[in-house]
């Protein structure tokens, strides 16, 4: 089936729907609804909710993704939003503890380190295609160690929005910037931050940023 390509210099603001594969090298804002596959290349920027069969992302996507078959995330991609799909495969050069435990909580079916044996990727794709789960051996060991380390944790559970707040603090965003990202008031952000400080027992924004990976990893280990 032929591909439709949105070139790197093109910006589209609106709704895209169709029956064939779509390759995005430029920028799309709005909504994407396809019957086949979507490919967001490294230069691609998508600010839209996505509904399609398969999605492969190497660029940046902000929006919720619903795929009827598979979502494949490349190591250089950035995704902000919810992902719903029967099969999720992640190929990454590196992954921190919180992202690893989040992938586990999301029931990611395939997880491969980019610098691992090239045969691992083929093994992973074959396993996922058959409905199985395949995790890079190095990451499987790390995941088990983290699970054991957090097994006796007694901190209160974090809500999804509180996890978002922690991520933004780790990135160094100010309250005003966080409010803009979330579409809420600055006062609401302060309320969330106060709740997070209370739950985690931290006394400063700096401490929260430094220990963010630990707190997030522990939170996802409970899912």
N, CA and C of each residue as an Amber inpcrd file, in Angstrom:
protein
   669
   0.8500000  -1.1920000   0.0000000   0.0000000   0.0000000   0.0000000
   0.8860000   1.2420000   0.0000000   0.5030000   2.2810000  -0.7410000
   1.3040000   3.4820000  -0.8770000   1.3310000   4.2670000   0.4280000
   2.4090000   5.0470000   0.5930000   2.5550000   5.8950000   1.7610000
   2.2280000   7.3410000   1.4190000   1.6420000   8.0570000   2.3520000
   1.5230000   9.5060000   2.2700000   2.6130000  10.0840000   3.1580000
   3.3930000  11.0250000   2.6350000   4.5130000  11.6010000   3.3780000
   4.2740000  13.0820000   3.6080000   4.3590000  13.4970000   4.8630000
   4.3020000  14.9160000   5.2130000   5.7310000  15.3600000   5.4380000
   6.2700000  16.1230000   4.5090000   7.6760000  16.4930000   4.5110000
   8.0940000  17.3680000   5.6770000   9.4060000  17.4830000   5.8690000
   9.9730000  18.1630000   7.0390000   9.6280000  19.6480000   7.1120000
   9.3150000  20.2780000   5.9720000   9.0120000  21.7140000   5.9710000
   7.5170000  22.0030000   6.0720000   6.7070000  20.9550000   6.1820000
   5.2540000  21.1190000   6.1740000   4.6920000  21.1450000   7.5970000
   3.7370000  22.0620000   7.8230000   3.0170000  22.1600000   9.0920000
   1.5270000  22.0390000   8.7910000   0.8620000  21.0870000   9.4420000
  -0.5760000  20.8780000   9.2500000  -1.2870000  21.0600000  10.5790000
  -2.3150000  21.8820000  10.5870000  -3.1200000  22.1130000  11.7910000
  -4.5510000  21.7120000  11.4580000  -4.9760000  20.5420000  11.9160000
  -6.3080000  20.0530000  11.5900000  -6.4060000  18.5550000  11.7980000
  -7.3860000  17.9270000  11.1740000  -7.6220000  16.4930000  11.3330000
  -7.1810000  15.7390000  10.0780000  -6.4610000  14.6360000  10.2920000
  -6.0050000  13.7960000   9.1830000  -6.6180000  12.4110000   9.3370000
  -7.2300000  11.9020000   8.2790000  -7.7720000  10.5460000   8.2860000
  -7.4910000   9.9160000   6.9360000  -7.4060000   8.5760000   6.9180000
  -7.1190000   7.9220000   5.6490000  -7.0130000   6.4180000   5.7740000
  -6.8430000   5.7550000   4.6260000  -6.7850000   4.2920000   4.5660000
  -5.3860000   3.7580000   4.3110000  -4.3970000   4.6470000   4.1350000
  -3.0500000   4.1770000   3.8300000  -2.0640000   4.6250000   4.8910000
  -0.8340000   4.1020000   4.8050000   0.2110000   4.4640000   5.7590000
   0.5310000   5.9530000   5.6520000   0.9080000   6.5320000   6.7910000
   1.2760000   7.9470000   6.8240000   2.6470000   8.0940000   7.4620000
   3.5370000   8.8290000   6.8020000   4.8790000   9.1180000   7.3160000
   4.9480000  10.6100000   7.6160000   5.3030000  10.9460000   8.8640000
   5.3890000  12.3520000   9.2550000   6.8420000  12.7330000   9.5090000
   7.3200000  13.6550000   8.6860000   8.6540000  14.2230000   8.8680000
   8.5600000  15.6690000   9.3580000   7.3960000  16.2820000   9.1480000
   7.1600000  17.6670000   9.5490000   6.3660000  17.7640000  10.8340000
   5.4010000  18.6920000  10.8750000   4.6220000  18.9570000  12.0890000
   3.1360000  18.8040000  11.8260000   2.4670000  18.0950000  12.7170000
   1.0190000  17.9170000  12.6210000   0.3930000  18.2400000  13.9670000
  -0.6410000  19.1010000  13.9450000  -1.3790000  19.4520000  15.1530000
  -2.8580000  19.1900000  14.9060000  -3.5220000  18.5450000  15.8690000
  -4.9440000  18.2900000  15.6950000  -5.3250000  16.8780000  16.0810000
  -5.6900000  16.0540000  15.0710000  -6.0880000  14.6730000  15.3200000
  -5.7070000  13.8200000  14.1160000  -5.2540000  12.5860000  14.3860000
  -4.8740000  11.6560000  13.3200000  -5.6610000  10.3650000  13.4900000
  -6.3760000   9.9600000  12.4590000  -7.1600000   8.7240000  12.4860000
  -6.8940000   7.9430000  11.2040000  -6.2300000   6.7740000  11.3380000
  -5.8270000   5.9860000  10.1770000  -6.2660000   4.5360000  10.3210000
  -6.4580000   3.8780000   9.1870000  -6.7850000   2.4520000   9.2050000
  -5.5250000   1.5960000   9.1290000  -4.4130000   2.2090000   8.6980000
  -3.1610000   1.4570000   8.5660000  -2.1370000   1.9380000   9.5930000
  -0.9240000   2.2470000   9.1500000   0.1740000   2.5430000  10.0870000
   0.6260000   3.9900000  10.0190000   1.1380000   4.4670000  11.1580000
   1.6950000   5.8060000  11.2550000   3.1680000   5.7130000  11.6260000
   4.0030000   6.4530000  10.9060000   5.4380000   6.4980000  11.1750000
   5.8310000   7.9530000  11.4540000   6.2880000   8.2390000  12.6720000
   6.7540000   9.5770000  13.0190000   8.2780000   9.5310000  13.0280000
   8.8970000  10.1040000  12.0120000  10.3510000  10.0410000  11.8870000
  11.0300000  11.0090000  12.8490000  12.3580000  10.9540000  12.9010000
  13.1090000  11.7230000  13.8830000  12.8280000  13.2060000  13.8590000
  12.5590000  13.7520000  12.6760000  12.2720000  15.1850000  12.5510000
  10.8050000  15.5070000  12.7790000   9.9780000  14.4760000  12.9270000
   8.5400000  14.6680000  13.0400000   8.1040000  15.1720000  14.4160000
   7.1190000  16.0660000  14.4150000   6.5280000  16.5920000  15.6460000
   5.0120000  16.4650000  15.5180000   4.4110000  15.7500000  16.4490000
   2.9620000  15.5520000  16.4280000   2.3740000  16.0390000  17.7410000
   1.4130000  16.9370000  17.6320000   0.6470000  17.3900000  18.7870000
  -0.8040000  17.0540000  18.5060000  -1.1530000  15.7870000  18.7370000
  -2.4700000  15.3000000  18.3410000  -2.7710000  13.9700000  18.9990000
  -4.0470000  13.6750000  19.1740000  -4.4600000  12.3380000  19.5620000
  -4.4050000  11.4500000  18.3300000  -3.9620000  10.2020000  18.5170000
  -3.7230000   9.2980000  17.3930000  -4.5480000   8.0250000  17.5490000
  -5.2400000   7.6420000  16.4870000  -5.9460000   6.3630000  16.4220000
  -5.5320000   5.6740000  15.1290000  -4.9350000   4.4880000  15.2390000
  -4.4620000   3.7890000  14.0530000  -4.2220000   2.3220000  14.3800000
  -3.7010000   1.5740000  13.4100000  -3.4240000   0.1540000  13.6390000
  -2.0570000  -0.0310000  14.2850000  -1.0250000   0.5230000  13.6560000
   0.3470000   0.4380000  14.1610000   0.9600000   1.8280000  14.1990000
   1.8100000   2.0520000  15.1960000   2.5210000   3.3230000  15.3020000
   3.9960000   3.0490000  15.5650000   4.8540000   3.7280000  14.8180000
   6.2960000   3.6640000  15.0530000   6.7860000   5.0880000  15.2490000
   7.4040000   5.3750000  16.4050000   7.7570000   6.7470000  16.7470000
   9.2520000   6.8990000  16.9900000   9.8660000   7.7990000  16.2280000
  11.2580000   8.1780000  16.4510000  11.3580000   9.6570000  16.8070000
  10.2920000  10.4100000  16.5290000  10.2640000  11.8420000  16.8120000
   9.5480000  12.1690000  18.1010000   8.7940000  13.2890000  18.0890000
   8.1160000  13.7550000  19.2990000   6.5990000  13.7050000  19.1170000
   5.9240000  13.1550000  20.1050000   4.4620000  13.0800000  20.0770000
   3.9080000  13.5660000  21.4080000   2.9880000  14.5180000  21.3320000
   2.2480000  14.9690000  22.5050000   0.7720000  14.6970000  22.2360000
   0.2040000  13.7670000  22.9780000  -1.1790000  13.3760000  22.7510000
  -1.3730000  11.9150000  23.1000000  -2.6130000  11.4860000  23.1820000
  -2.9230000  10.0980000  23.5050000  -2.8640000   9.2220000  22.2630000
  -2.3400000   8.0040000  22.4310000  -2.1680000   7.0800000  21.3110000
  -3.0060000   5.8300000  21.5560000  -3.8370000   5.4910000  20.5900000
  -4.6280000   4.2550000  20.6440000  -4.3400000   3.4630000  19.3760000
  -3.6860000   2.3150000  19.5300000  -3.3420000   1.4670000  18.3850000
  -4.0260000   0.1170000  18.5390000  -4.6210000  -0.3680000  17.4670000
  -5.3270000  -1.6460000  17.5420000  -4.3800000  -2.8370000  17.5220000
  -3.1160000  -2.6040000  17.0890000  -2.1600000  -3.7070000  17.0230000
  -0.9060000  -3.4300000  17.8480000  -0.0430000  -2.5080000  17.3820000
   1.2730000  -2.3730000  18.0210000   1.7530000  -0.9300000  18.0330000
   2.4730000  -0.5740000  19.1130000   3.1850000   0.6950000  19.2070000
   4.6630000   0.3790000  19.3990000   5.5100000   0.9550000  18.5430000
   6.9620000   0.7510000  18.6540000   7.6260000   2.0970000  18.9100000
   8.3420000   2.1950000  20.0310000   9.0010000   3.4320000  20.4320000
  10.5080000   3.3080000  20.2510000  11.0790000   4.1710000  19.4230000
  12.5160000   4.1630000  19.1820000  13.2460000   4.9130000  20.2940000
  14.5540000   4.6760000  20.3950000  15.3290000   5.1990000  21.5250000
  15.3500000   6.7160000  21.5900000  15.2550000   7.3930000  20.4400000
  15.3720000   8.8430000  20.4350000  14.0280000   9.5550000  20.5400000
  12.9500000   8.8230000  20.6630000  11.6290000   9.4460000  20.6500000
  11.2900000  10.0830000  21.9930000  10.2610000  10.9520000  21.9600000
   9.7060000  11.5230000  23.1830000   8.1920000  11.5100000  23.0530000
   7.5300000  10.8980000  24.0230000   6.0690000  10.7960000  23.9860000
   5.5060000  11.3140000  25.3000000   4.5460000  12.2340000  25.1910000
   3.8300000  12.7450000  26.3640000   2.3500000  12.4630000  26.1470000
   1.8130000  11.5280000  26.9070000   0.4140000  11.1510000  26.7410000
   0.2050000   9.6870000  27.0770000  -1.0260000   9.2420000  27.0200000
  -1.3570000   7.8490000  27.3200000  -1.2260000   6.9880000  26.0710000
  -0.7970000   5.7410000  26.2700000  -0.6650000   4.7840000  25.1630000
  -1.5300000   3.5690000  25.4580000  -2.3920000   3.2240000  24.4980000
  -3.2190000   2.0240000  24.6160000  -2.9990000   1.1640000  23.3750000
  -2.5080000  -0.0560000  23.5950000  -2.2510000  -0.9670000  22.4820000
  -2.0600000  -2.3740000  23.0280000  -2.4380000  -3.3970000  22.2660000
  -2.2140000  -4.7680000  22.7090000  -0.7340000  -5.0940000  22.8530000
   0.0870000  -4.4590000  22.0050000   1.5190000  -4.7680000  22.0170000
   2.3190000  -3.4720000  21.9670000   3.2470000  -3.3000000  22.9240000
   4.1330000  -2.1450000  22.9520000   5.5680000  -2.6450000  22.9790000
   6.3910000  -2.1430000  22.0500000   7.7990000  -2.5130000  21.9740000
   8.6440000  -1.2510000  22.1080000   9.6480000  -1.2840000  22.9940000
  10.5320000  -0.1450000  23.2000000  11.9630000  -0.5400000  22.8650000
  12.5900000   0.2290000  21.9740000  14.0040000   0.0750000  21.6450000
  14.7070000   1.3190000  22.1600000  15.6190000   1.1570000  23.1360000
  16.2120000   2.3200000  23.7800000  17.7080000   2.1390000  24.0040000
  18.4450000   3.2470000  23.9430000  19.8860000   3.1980000  24.2150000
  20.1440000   3.0620000  25.7050000  19.2610000   3.6420000  26.5050000
  19.3810000   3.5700000  27.9660000  18.0140000   3.8470000  28.5640000
  17.8090000   3.4020000  29.8000000  16.5230000   3.6200000  30.4490000
  16.7510000   3.7460000  31.9530000  16.1790000   4.8020000  32.5540000
  16.3620000   4.9790000  33.9910000  15.4080000   4.0630000  34.7510000
  15.5960000   4.0000000  36.0630000  14.8200000   3.0630000  36.8720000
  13.3160000   3.3430000  36.8120000  12.9500000   4.6270000  36.8650000
  11.5270000   4.9590000  36.8640000  10.8650000   4.5870000  35.5490000
  11.5520000   4.8270000  34.4340000  10.9900000   4.4760000  33.1280000
  10.8980000   2.9620000  32.9570000  11.8770000   2.2420000  33.5060000
  11.8510000   0.7880000  33.4340000  10.6490000   0.2340000  34.2000000
  10.4250000   0.7540000  35.4090000   9.2960000   0.2720000  36.2010000
   7.9620000   0.7200000  35.6240000   7.9560000   1.8840000  34.9650000
   6.7310000   2.3300000  34.2950000   6.4000000   1.4080000  33.1280000
   7.4330000   1.0220000  32.3620000   7.2260000   0.0960000  31.2460000
   6.6590000  -1.2220000  31.7600000   7.1650000  -1.6750000  32.8930000
   6.6580000  -2.9050000  33.4940000   5.1920000  -2.7380000  33.9010000
   4.8770000  -1.5780000  34.5170000   3.5020000  -1.3190000  34.9600000
   2.5410000  -1.2270000  33.7820000   3.0320000  -0.7400000  32.6480000
   2.2000000  -0.6120000  31.4490000   2.0830000  -1.9170000  30.6730000
   2.7200000  -2.9650000  31.1890000   2.7090000  -4.2770000  30.5360000
   3.2980000  -4.2140000  29.1210000   4.4050000  -3.4580000  29.0050000
   5.1140000  -3.4090000  27.7250000   5.5300000  -4.8210000  27.3380000
   5.2640000  -5.2200000  26.0950000   5.5110000  -6.6050000  25.6750000
   6.9440000  -6.8430000  25.2190000   7.6200000  -5.7730000  24.7620000
   8.9950000  -5.9320000  24.2970000   9.8580000  -4.7590000  24.7120000
  11.0470000  -5.0360000  25.2410000  11.9510000  -3.9860000  25.6900000
  13.3790000  -4.4080000  25.3870000  14.0520000  -3.6560000  24.5030000
  15.3820000  -4.0360000  24.0280000  16.3440000  -2.8620000  24.1480000
  17.5440000  -3.1150000  24.6610000  18.5950000  -2.1030000  24.6980000
  19.2740000  -2.0420000  23.3280000  19.4780000  -0.8320000  22.8520000
  20.0160000  -0.6330000  21.5090000  21.4190000  -1.2120000  21.3450000
  22.2130000  -1.2170000  22.4430000  23.5960000  -1.7020000  22.3490000
  23.7190000  -3.1930000  22.6570000  22.5950000  -3.8810000  22.7920000
  22.6290000  -5.3240000  23.0460000  22.9120000  -6.0920000  21.7620000
  23.0190000  -7.3940000  21.8730000  23.1990000  -8.2670000  20.7120000
  22.0960000  -7.9740000  19.6980000  22.4570000  -7.6700000  18.4260000
  21.4520000  -7.3700000  17.3970000  20.3830000  -8.4630000  17.2610000
  20.7430000  -9.6840000  17.5980000  19.7780000 -10.7790000  17.4900000
  18.6380000 -10.6290000  18.4970000  18.8790000  -9.8690000  19.5740000
  17.8500000  -9.6830000  20.5920000  16.6170000  -8.9870000  20.0210000
  16.8420000  -8.0020000  19.1540000  15.7060000  -7.2730000  18.5850000
  14.8180000  -8.2010000  17.7660000  15.4340000  -9.0730000  16.9710000
  14.6630000 -10.0290000  16.1720000  13.9110000 -11.0020000  17.0760000
  14.5970000 -11.4660000  18.1280000  13.9440000 -12.3680000  19.0840000
  12.7400000 -11.6840000  19.7280000  12.9310000 -10.4170000  20.0900000
  11.8730000  -9.6570000  20.7420000  10.6660000  -9.4970000  19.8260000
  10.9070000  -9.0790000  18.5870000   9.8080000  -8.8610000  17.6460000
   9.0650000 -10.1630000  17.3510000   9.8200000 -11.2510000  17.2270000
   9.1840000 -12.5530000  16.9760000   8.3060000 -12.9530000  18.1630000
   8.8330000 -12.7480000  19.3850000   8.0790000 -13.1220000  20.5830000
   6.8060000 -12.2960000  20.7180000   6.9290000 -10.9870000  20.4960000
   5.7670000 -10.1020000  20.6200000   4.7270000 -10.4380000  19.5570000
   5.2010000 -10.7660000  18.3770000   4.2870000 -11.1260000  17.2870000
   3.4630000 -12.3650000  17.6540000   4.0380000 -13.2220000  18.4700000
   3.3540000 -14.4520000  18.8900000   2.5450000 -14.2550000  20.1750000
   2.4890000 -12.9960000  20.6430000   1.7110000 -12.7180000  21.8360000
   2.4650000 -12.9250000  23.1370000   3.7900000 -13.1020000  23.0530000
   4.5990000 -13.3110000  24.2440000   5.2480000 -11.9970000  24.6940000
   5.9230000 -12.0420000  25.8360000   6.6610000 -10.8870000  26.3520000
   8.1530000 -11.1820000  26.2940000   8.9420000 -10.1950000  25.8430000
  10.3950000 -10.3870000  25.7590000  11.0760000  -9.1300000  26.3010000
  11.8420000  -9.2840000  27.3790000  12.5670000  -8.1740000  27.9980000
  14.0630000  -8.4530000  27.9330000  14.8380000  -7.4660000  27.5410000
  16.2900000  -7.5930000  27.4780000  16.7980000  -8.1860000  28.7980000
  17.6590000  -9.2160000  28.7540000  18.1320000  -9.8780000  29.9810000
  18.6880000  -8.9230000  31.0260000  19.4440000  -7.9220000  30.5850000
  20.0100000  -6.9600000  31.5340000  18.9040000  -6.1930000  32.2540000
  17.8680000  -5.8180000  31.5170000  16.7680000  -5.0590000  32.1050000
  15.8870000  -5.9400000  32.9800000  15.7730000  -7.2020000  32.6220000
  14.9860000  -8.1340000  33.4370000  15.6030000  -8.2800000  34.8270000
  16.9390000  -8.3500000  34.8860000  17.6370000  -8.4550000  36.1640000
  17.4370000  -7.1760000  36.9770000  17.5960000  -6.0100000  36.3260000
  17.4080000  -4.7380000  37.0180000  15.9950000  -4.6050000  37.5670000
  15.0190000  -4.9890000  36.7660000  13.6200000  -4.8960000  37.1740000
  13.3540000  -5.7450000  38.4130000  13.9010000  -6.9530000  38.4260000
  13.7130000  -7.8460000  39.5740000  14.3790000  -7.2750000  40.8280000
  15.5630000  -6.6860000  40.6520000  16.2700000  -6.0930000  41.7880000
  15.4910000  -4.9070000  42.3600000  14.9210000  -4.0790000  41.4820000
  14.1380000  -2.9300000  41.9400000  12.8710000  -3.3840000  42.6420000
  12.2440000  -4.4050000  42.0830000  11.0240000  -4.9420000  42.6880000
  11.3020000  -5.4120000  44.1190000  12.4300000  -6.0780000  44.2940000
  12.8010000  -6.5650000  45.6260000  13.1280000  -5.4050000  46.5640000
  13.8400000  -4.3980000  46.0330000  14.2510000  -3.2640000  46.8520000
  13.0530000  -2.4710000  47.3690000  11.9920000  -2.3870000  46.5410000
  10.8320000  -1.5870000  46.9180000   9.7200000  -2.4130000  47.5750000
   9.9650000  -3.6920000  47.7670000   8.9110000  -4.5790000  48.2650000
   8.4030000  -4.1790000  49.6530000   9.2700000  -3.5640000  50.4530000
   8.8600000  -3.1840000  51.8040000   8.5770000  -1.7070000  51.9580000
   8.4780000  -0.9880000  50.8360000   8.2620000   0.4600000  50.8890000
   6.9160000   0.7900000  51.5230000   6.9000000   1.8550000  52.3270000
   5.6710000   2.2030000  53.0440000   5.1380000   3.5850000  52.6760000
   5.7110000   4.2330000  51.6580000   5.2300000   5.5620000  51.2850000
   3.8410000   5.4710000  50.6590000   3.0140000   6.5040000  50.8330000
   1.6890000   6.5200000  50.1960000   1.8230000   6.4750000  48.6730000
   0.8220000   5.8960000  48.0030000   0.8440000   5.7940000  46.5400000
   0.7110000   7.1770000  45.9050000   1.3420000   7.3450000  44.7500000
   1.2540000   8.6000000  44.0030000   0.1830000   8.4900000  42.9310000
  -0.6040000   9.5450000  42.7680000  -1.6000000   9.6090000  41.7000000
  -0.8900000   9.9370000  40.3830000  -1.4870000   9.5920000  39.2310000
  -0.8620000   9.8970000  37.9290000  -0.4690000  11.3670000  37.7780000
  -1.3390000  12.2920000  38.2100000  -1.0060000  13.7080000  38.0700000
   0.1760000  14.0880000  38.9550000   0.3010000  13.4650000  40.1140000
   1.4410000  13.7340000  40.9930000   2.7360000  13.2340000  40.3630000
   2.6660000  12.1130000  39.6500000   3.8460000  11.6360000  38.9310000
   4.2540000  12.6350000  37.8510000   3.2640000  13.1960000  37.1570000
   3.5660000  14.2050000  36.1350000   4.2740000  15.4000000  36.7610000
   3.7770000  15.8490000  37.8930000   4.3800000  16.9980000  38.5780000
   5.8350000  16.7170000  38.9140000   6.1050000  15.5090000  39.4260000
   7.4820000  15.1430000  39.7830000   8.3820000  15.1740000  38.5500000
   7.8850000  14.6640000  37.4390000   8.6900000  14.6790000  36.2020000
   9.0250000  16.1110000  35.7800000   8.0490000  16.9910000  35.8740000
   8.2810000  18.3810000  35.4840000   9.3010000  19.0390000  36.4130000
   9.2200000  18.7500000  37.7010000  10.1910000  19.3010000  38.6540000
  11.5840000  18.7740000  38.3320000  11.6750000  17.4980000  37.9870000
  12.9750000  16.9210000  37.6280000  13.5640000  17.6230000  36.4110000
  12.7070000  18.0540000  35.4930000  13.1770000  18.7650000  34.2970000
  13.5410000  20.2170000  34.5750000  13.2520000  20.6850000  35.7930000
  13.6150000  22.0430000  36.1580000  12.5700000  23.0880000  35.8370000
  11.3310000  22.6620000  35.5320000  10.2820000  23.6200000  35.1940000
   9.7850000  24.3540000  36.4400000   9.4600000  25.6280000  36.2770000
   8.8650000  26.4190000  37.3500000   7.3640000  26.1470000  37.4160000
   6.7290000  26.5850000  38.5060000   5.2990000  26.3370000  38.6710000
   4.4790000  26.9000000  37.5070000   4.8410000  28.0780000  37.0410000
   4.1050000  28.6960000  35.9370000   4.2150000  27.8510000  34.6700000
   5.4100000  27.3160000  34.4360000   5.6210000  26.4770000  33.2450000
   4.8730000  25.1520000  33.3600000   4.8600000  24.5810000  34.5690000
   4.1260000  23.3370000  34.7980000   2.6350000  23.5570000  34.5770000
   2.1200000  24.6760000  35.0850000   0.7060000  25.0030000  34.9180000
   0.3340000  25.0970000  33.4380000   1.2090000  25.6960000  32.6530000
   0.9570000  25.8220000  31.2140000   0.9490000  24.4620000  30.5440000
   1.8700000  23.5960000  30.9350000   1.9440000  22.2510000  30.3600000
   0.6760000  21.4460000  30.6650000   0.1370000  21.6120000  31.8760000
  -1.0070000  20.8200000  32.3230000  -2.3460000  21.4820000  32.0350000
  -2.3210000  22.7610000  31.6780000  -3.5680000  23.4750000  31.4230000
  -4.3390000  23.7760000  32.6990000  -3.6190000  24.0460000  33.7900000
  -4.2480000  24.3630000  35.0800000  -3.6680000  25.6810000  35.5910000
  -4.1650000  26.1470000  36.7380000  -3.6430000  27.3820000  37.3180000
  -2.3690000  27.1070000  38.1110000  -1.6060000  28.1590000  38.3350000
  -0.3820000  28.0310000  39.1210000  -0.7080000  27.6130000  40.5520000
  -1.8590000  28.0780000  41.0640000  -2.2810000  27.7070000  42.4030000
  -2.5500000  26.2170000  42.5270000  -3.1180000  25.6210000  41.4590000
  -3.3760000  24.1820000  41.4680000  -2.0730000  23.4040000  41.5200000
  -1.0720000  23.8720000  40.7980000   0.2420000  23.2170000  40.8270000
   0.8200000  23.2500000  42.2360000   0.6770000  24.3690000  42.9190000
   1.1800000  24.4810000  44.2850000   0.4900000  23.4870000  45.2160000
  -0.8090000  23.2870000  45.0070000  -1.5550000  22.3220000  45.8260000
  -1.0150000  20.9150000  45.5950000  -0.8060000  20.5590000  44.3290000
  -0.2560000  19.2390000  44.0070000   1.1330000  19.0640000  44.6170000
   1.9640000  20.0930000  44.5110000   3.3200000  20.0030000  45.0460000
   3.3070000  19.8170000  46.5580000   2.4070000  20.5170000  47.2250000
   2.2980000  20.3690000  48.6800000   1.9450000  18.9230000  49.0370000
   1.0010000  18.3400000  48.2870000   0.5970000  16.9520000  48.5430000
   1.7590000  15.9910000  48.2990000   2.5260000  16.2410000  47.2380000
   3.6750000  15.3920000  46.9140000   4.7340000  15.4830000  48.0160000
   5.0220000  16.7000000  48.4750000   5.9980000  16.8870000  49.5540000
   5.5740000  16.1120000  50.7980000   4.2830000  16.1780000  51.1190000
   3.7680000  15.5050000  52.3040000   3.8890000  13.9850000  52.1630000
   3.5050000  13.4610000  51.0100000   3.5340000  12.0160000  50.7940000
   4.9500000  11.4560000  50.8360000   5.8770000  12.1760000  50.2430000
   7.2360000  11.6530000  50.0880000   8.1750000  12.0690000  51.2170000
   7.7300000  12.9990000  52.0300000   8.5630000  13.4240000  53.1510000
   9.7620000  14.2420000  52.7400000   9.6530000  14.9790000  51.6400000
  10.7600000  15.8350000  51.2040000  10.5140000  17.2530000  51.6950000
  11.5830000  18.0060000  51.8220000  11.4660000  19.3550000  52.3770000
  11.7810000  20.4520000  51.3780000  12.2340000  20.0810000  50.1740000
  12.5860000  21.1080000  49.1950000  12.3790000  20.5990000  47.7750000
  12.2540000  21.5360000  46.8810000  12.1040000  21.2240000  45.4560000
  13.3640000  20.5390000  44.9260000  14.5170000  20.9640000  45.4320000
  15.7850000  20.3770000  44.9980000  15.8600000  18.9010000  45.3710000
  15.4560000  18.5740000  46.5920000  15.4640000  17.1740000  47.0240000
  14.5240000  16.3360000  46.1680000  13.3590000  16.8980000  45.8500000
  12.4000000  16.1810000  45.0150000  12.9970000  15.9010000  43.6380000
  13.6750000  16.8910000  43.0540000  14.2730000  16.7290000  41.7290000
  15.3840000  15.6760000  41.7460000  16.2200000  15.7080000  42.7880000
  17.3480000  14.7870000  42.8810000  16.8720000  13.3420000  43.0520000
  15.8020000  13.1480000  43.8430000  15.3310000  11.8040000  44.1540000
  14.1240000  11.3820000  43.3000000  13.8410000  12.1510000  42.2630000
  12.6520000  11.8920000  41.4330000  12.6390000  10.4810000  40.8500000
  13.7780000  10.0220000  40.3510000  13.8260000   8.6960000  39.7380000
  13.4900000   7.6120000  40.7580000  14.0180000   7.7680000  41.9690000
  13.7350000   6.8180000  43.0550000  12.2460000   6.7940000  43.3890000
  11.6550000   7.9860000  43.5700000  10.2480000   8.0690000  43.9460000
   9.3340000   7.4930000  42.8600000   9.6340000   7.8170000  41.6050000
   8.7960000   7.3430000  40.5040000   8.9270000   5.8410000  40.3200000
  10.1630000   5.3420000  40.4190000  10.3870000   3.9030000  40.2630000
   9.6120000   3.1200000  41.3330000   9.6810000   3.6230000  42.5710000
   8.9620000   2.9710000  43.6620000   7.4600000   2.9930000  43.4130000
   6.9620000   4.1250000  42.9380000   5.5290000   4.2550000  42.6790000
   5.0560000   3.2670000  41.6180000   5.8070000   3.1570000  40.5240000
   5.4120000   2.2400000  39.4530000   5.5880000   0.7770000  39.8450000
   6.4650000   0.5020000  40.8070000   6.6720000  -0.8920000  41.2260000
   5.4350000  -1.4830000  41.8810000   4.5230000  -0.6270000  42.3000000
   3.3110000  -1.1020000  42.9760000   2.1820000  -1.4240000  42.0130000
   2.3290000  -1.0500000  40.7570000   1.2610000  -1.2760000  39.7680000
   1.2580000  -2.6920000  39.2550000
